[in-house]
Amino acid sequence: MLSSRQKLILKAIIDEYVKTAQPVGSKFLTQVPYLTFSSATLRYDMAELETLGYLEKTHTSSGRIPSELGYKYYVDHLVTRDSDVQSSFPMIDDLLKQHQIKRDQAIEEAVKLLSDLTNYTALAVGPTHDSLTIKKVDFIPLTETSATLLIVTNQGHVEHQTISIPDGVSITDLKETIKTLDELLANKELDEASSILKESLMKQDLKTFMDFQTQLMASFIEAFSKFSEENVYLSGMTRMFDQPEFDNTGYIKRFVEMLDRRDLVKLIGQQDGLQVRFGSDMKLIPMENCTLISIPYQINAQEHGTIAVIGPNRMPYGKVIPLLEYIALNIGKLYKK
């Protein structure tokens, strides 16, 4: 249990270390307005905080730096939200208003803005589509030999696939077959629709299309898979490497490989509410000295996603957390319009 004085000292050290990335000594602490204690008292408490595991002493300085345990305590008990962050909120509002029709583009732009505002790597996953049903199957003729197949869901999501029309099949034939498919698949969930389609083709219910049923099947299956796959938006991947903690080429290689494997995607969105995970929580080799802050956004009972920031432990949590919260809240609102 930390004393009130030790909490103030730990907060002052972390706040300063976040700004400078330099070890903090008792000389600096004597200049902090709310630390009205003697140098001897400050040095004693710093030593105690080190013994308790909240601070670490470097080999090149008499000052201390926060440990992962210190950061965790700071996030749980000491961090205060930076009110200056609110000046960025109108910029976020304007961005989302610009893209309120193109929602996927809005998420992509919001992730890029989050990376720009924090100077860290930002990513979003989703929204997921757990219970989508097919509302409409249609097509748009492109040429005499090609058309675009359209699948519209009850949530207004649209997927499309281009198909080739073989010799001997007219646009009228295609129209009749798509009408049959529309009747077969309307109001069916995606998994059920896929099974129905396979069964119908095996029974040759769609005889007109037997000559290229493989292509048609592949087009539908690909469109269905796009609804269920994770939409991942990533921005500022190299910004991690601007931090002094991560100038090692071996680290950079491992970090990029981890993003390619989408290891981080598997971590975020697994729990409700704001999550702050440190290196030891994630157990990923390239994530030592890193923090992953994530927060879900809710669209409706079936659809949800997650937005996150990856940065060093030495992160201004009071700035990053309210930015994440505000963007997540307004992405959820965007989908309700």
Beta strands, then each sheet from edge to edge (+ up, - down):
strand 1: 55-57
strand 2: 64-66
strand 3: 121-125
strand 4: 134-143
strand 5: 146-153
strand 6: 158-164
strand 7: 232-235
strand 8: 275-278
strand 9: 290-298
strand 10: 304-312
sheet 1: 1+ 2-
sheet 2: 7+ 3- 10+ 9- 8+
sheet 3: 4+ 5- 6+
end
